[in-house]
Structure formats: C-alpha cells, structure tokens
Amino acid sequence: MKKNFFFLLFSLLLLAIFSCSKDNDNNPELSQDEQVLLNVSYGNHTQQKYDLYLPANRSEDKTKVIVLVHGGGWVEGDKADMDFLIPQIKQRHPNHAIVNINYVLADINTPAFPNQFLNIDEVINKLTSEKEALQILPEFALIGASAGAHISLMYDYVYDTDNQVKMIADIVGPTDFTDEFYSSNPNFPFLLAALVDETAYPPETNYSEVLSPALQVSNASSPTLLFYGSTDTLVPLLNGETLNTALNIAEIDHNFTVYNGGHGDWAQSDIENMIEQISSYINTYLKVSE
C-alpha cells in the first residue's frame, strides 16, 4: 500500500493550486476570520497532531466539522497525504471546519489497536472541549481512506457512545478480517496480533472478529458511504459487500458503490462521482444551518 497513493489518485481532479494562510498558534482567539492552525497537539506523542481549518463567520451553533483520516496500512502515512482534499471540501462546504489528523503509527513497540481508534476519540474530545473558543459545533463527519477508513468505521460503530459522528465515507476500507481473503493466509493471525495491544482486550478475544467493522454494525451506526474497486488486490470487494449487507440488516442509511479498478485506481469520472456523493451526504447529515 503506497504511502502517497491517494494523493496520486485524486491529483487529476485539482484544477488549481490553492494557497491559504498558515497559523502555527495552537491557542486560537475568538476572531471570526478564517484561521488555519497547523500541527495542533492533541496528546503527548509527537505524532498526535492535526491541522485545523476554521471558516470565517463560524459559530458554535452551526459550524460542524469534517475529519480526514489518512491510510497507510496502520504503520505508515501522514495527514499530508489528505491535503489535496481540503480545497475540494472548502469549495463545496465553505462553512464547515476541517480537521486533518495524524494518529500514532504502529511499530514493533506501539500497537495499532485500540490505540488508533482512541486517537480519534482524543481528537473529538479536544475539539469538543474547545468548542467555545473555536466557535464550532462538535458534530462530525469522518472521511477515511484504506486503513483510515477502517479506523473511522471502528470508531463510529464501537467507540462513539455520544453519537457525535453523523456520517462516514469509507474509501476502500478493510471491514471483515474473517474473510477468506485474510483467513486463508496462515500467517494472518500472527500479523493481526502484532498490531494489537493484547492488554486492552479480554483473554481469548477473537481479534479477527472484534476488529472487523462489518461485524460491529448496530442500529446506532451512522450513515455510511462505501466505495470499493472491482479488482482490488489489497482489500477484497467482498469486504464492501459484507459491510453493505450488515448495514442493510441494521437498516442504516448507506450507499455502496463499486468502481472498475483496484485499490482506488479508478477513472477520473468515478473519482468525481465519489466526491459528489460525499458532498451530498455532508449536505444531508452534516448540514450547516444558515
């Protein structure tokens, strides 16, 4: 899975390079001007940073938040990989705030799960606690790519007990680790266990099940957009189909779209269709009142 894959995927859509002001002050004032706050810390780890884009004339009564979650197989990637989406979102949703996050990447000493889900929780909690200073309404959309989609789905389906997330866009996210695509690999249980903090789960936990968003869907899950490739060799199409079935059974509003191609290497017209679907969901489930 290439670190900068999704940057290349969407780059054809960008018709112009947008410049924006940069503000490294992590303590925003109550100014109603547009503000950009880069590398805001939300925890003690050096990777726990986000970039925050605040629109002009915002208000804690109306300014909802779109969160971007990068991919990279849980072990690599950076929020910069999602920067290309920010002009697209600003153009279509100028009255929303945008948060582009880093989470702590897994390595030999640092497990991914549940830490990366909890990183999302820390971001949401920090923004919620600062809603008055930032002048935002802490209701959220999560847009995740690949591993970032898996993290976003798991956060909403399992950890969002206050129902602050109102929608998810799942772009080629793994959803079912019990799928034969994974289970037929004799090394997969060891690979998955290497990503898990075993002290955070009860003994004898089946990690393939508890870490599969499709197996965690409930009637409390948020509306979800699913985008998958017909010939994806990294995340099988059946993962999308399994999540689609689970959402149907739970009667959760969702839409499942399959594009010709692999892990996001789709036609430009398909990418444009995906962005329009996401925009429509934002207008429906994260609408900013005038």
N, C-alpha and C positions, 0 to 999 in steps of 0.2 A: 504494500500500500504506500503510495508515494506521498511524501510529506507535503508537497505543494500541489497535489493532484487537483484539488478543487479550485485552486487559483487558475490553473490552466483550463479547467472545464468551463469556467464562466467568462474567461477573459475576452472571448469574442463578442460578448454582449456589451462590453463597455465602449461606448462611442466617444467618450471624452474622459480626460483625467480631471477629477475634481480636487481642488485644493481646499483645505479647511484650516482654521486657526487651531493652534495647539496650546494647551494649558496644562502644565505639569503640577499645578496646585491640587493637592488631594483634599483640600478643605474649601469646597465651593461656598461662595457667598450667596445671598438671596437675589442676586441680579437676575433679571428676566431676559437678558441677552442670551443668544446661543452660546453654549460653552462646550468645550472638548477637554476632558480630563483623562490624561493618559497614564497608564501603569499605576492605577489606584490599587493599593494593597487591601486585601480582604482577609488576610491571615498571616501567620508567621513565616511560612515557607516562601522562598524567593520566587517561586513560580505562581504564587497566588496573587495574580494581578488581573485587572480588567481595564479596558478603555471605555469611557462613558461619554456618550454624545447626547447632550441636552438641548432640546429645541428652544427657540425664543418663545416668549409668552406662555410658558408652561404653567401648570397648576397642579397641586396635589389632588384636585377634584377631577382631573381629566387626563393627565399625561401618563399614559401607560407605557410599558417597557417591552422591547423586543430583545431577546438574548440570543447571541450567536455562540455555538459550541463547535469547535473545530474537531476534525478527525485526526487519525494517525495511529490506529491500532492500539490505543491506550498507552503507548510507550513513546510516541513522538508527536510532532505537530506543534503549532503555535497559533495564537489568535491572529497573527498577521496573515495567516492563510485564508481568513474570512474577511479581510479588509475590503476586498473587491465588492462585497455585497452591500457595504454601507452606503455608497452613492445610490445604488438601486433602491434601497429602503427609504433613504431620505427623499428621493424623488417622488415615490409613491405614498409615503407616510410621513410628511414633514412635521407632524405634530406629535409623533411618538419619540420617546427616548430609546436609545440603542445601547446595549452593553455587549461588548465583545470580550469573551473571557479566556484566560488561561486556567488550566487545572493542573494539579500536581501529577506529572507523568510517572508511570510505573517504571521501576528498575529493580535490580536484584534485592535492594533493601527497602523498597517502597511499593507496597501492593496497590493495585488499582481499585479494588472493590472491598468495602463500600466507599473508600475514600473519595473517589471522583464524584460519586453521587452526592456525598456530603459537601464537597466543594461547591456544587450548585446551590445547596442549601445555605451555605455561608454567604454566597453572593446575594441571594434573595433576602436573607436576614439582614445583611448590612444595608442594602438599598431600602428595605422596609424601615429600618431604624432611623434612616436619614431622609425619610420622605418629606418632612417639613423643610429641611434645609435645601434639599434638591428640588423641591416642588414637583414631585412625581406621585402618581397613584400606583401603588405596588401590586399591579396585576400584570401578568407576564405571558408572552409567547416564547416558546423555545424552538429555535431552528438549528438542527444538528445535522452534521454530515458524517456518515460512516460511524466510527466509534463515538463521535459526538452525538449522533442520533440515538445510539444505544444508551448513552448516559442520560440524554434528555428524556427518553421514554421511561427508563427505570425511575428517574426522579419523579416524574409525574405519576406513574402508576403505583409507586410504592411509598415515596417519601413526602409528597406534597399533601400533608394532612390538613393544611389550612386552605387548600383549594385556591392557591394564588396563581397557579398556571392555568391559563384558559384555552390554550391550543398548543399543538406540537406539529412541526414539519419534520418528518423522518425521511432523510435522503440516504438511501441505501444502508440503513442501519441494521446490524445483526439483531434478530429478535427471538431466535429459538436455538439454543445450544444443544437441545436434544435431537435436532435434525440429523438425519443420517450423514449429511454432508460433513458434520463435525464428528458425530459419534463413531463413524466408521474408521476414523483415524485413531489407532491405538495409543498415540501419544497425546491426544487432545485432553484427556482428563488431567494429565500432568501439566500441560501448558496452561490450562484454565486455573488449576490450583496455584500455579506460580503467580497468578495475578490477584489472588485472594488473600485477604487478611483473615486467617482462619480463626483468630481470637474474637472476631466480630460476629461469628455465626455459631449456632449450636453444633455440638458434635454430630457427626454423621449427616451433615447437611449435604443435599444433592445440589452442588453448585450449578450444574447444567440447567437445573430447573429454576432455582431461585434467582439466577442472573439472566433469565430469559424474559424480556418484556411481554412477549406474546402469552406467556403463562401467568402473568401478573395482572392482566386486564380485569377490571371490575366495572360496575355501573358508576363508579366515581371517577373513572378515567376521563381525560379531557379529549375534546375533538382532535382528530389526528389525520394529517395528510401523509400518505405513503407514496414514495417514489422509488421504483426499482428498475433494474435493467434486465432485459430478457435473456442475456447471455453472460451475466455477471459470474466470474470465477472466484470472487472473494466472498461475496455474500449471496447465497443462492436465492433465486426467485421464490422458492418455496418458503423462505423466511417471511417475505412480504405476504404471501398467500396465507400463511398461518396466522399472522397478526390480523390480516383482513377478516379472516373467519372469526377470530376471537372478538374483534370489535363488532362484527355483525351479531354475534350471540349476545353480547352485552348491550346491544342497541346504542352504541356510541356513534355519534355523527362522525363520519370519516369519508375519505375518498382514496382509492387505490389506483395508481397509475403505473403502467408498465411501458417503458420506452425501449425501442430497439437499441441494443448495445449492451455494454458491460457495466463496470462499476463507475457509472457517471459519464462515460464517453458517448454522449448522445448528440443527436443533431441539434443545431442551434435553435431550430423551431421548437424542439422538445424542451430545451432549457428555458426558452421564453414562456412556454406553456406552464412549466413548473413554477416559475416566478409569479406568473399571473394567478395561478391557483393559491399560492401562499399569500399573495396580496389580498385576494378575495376573502380568504379565511381571516386575515387580520381585520379587514373591514367588518366582518361578521362577528367574530368572537373577541376582538380586542379593539373595538370601535372607540374612537376618541370623540366625546361629545363636543359640540360646538359651543 
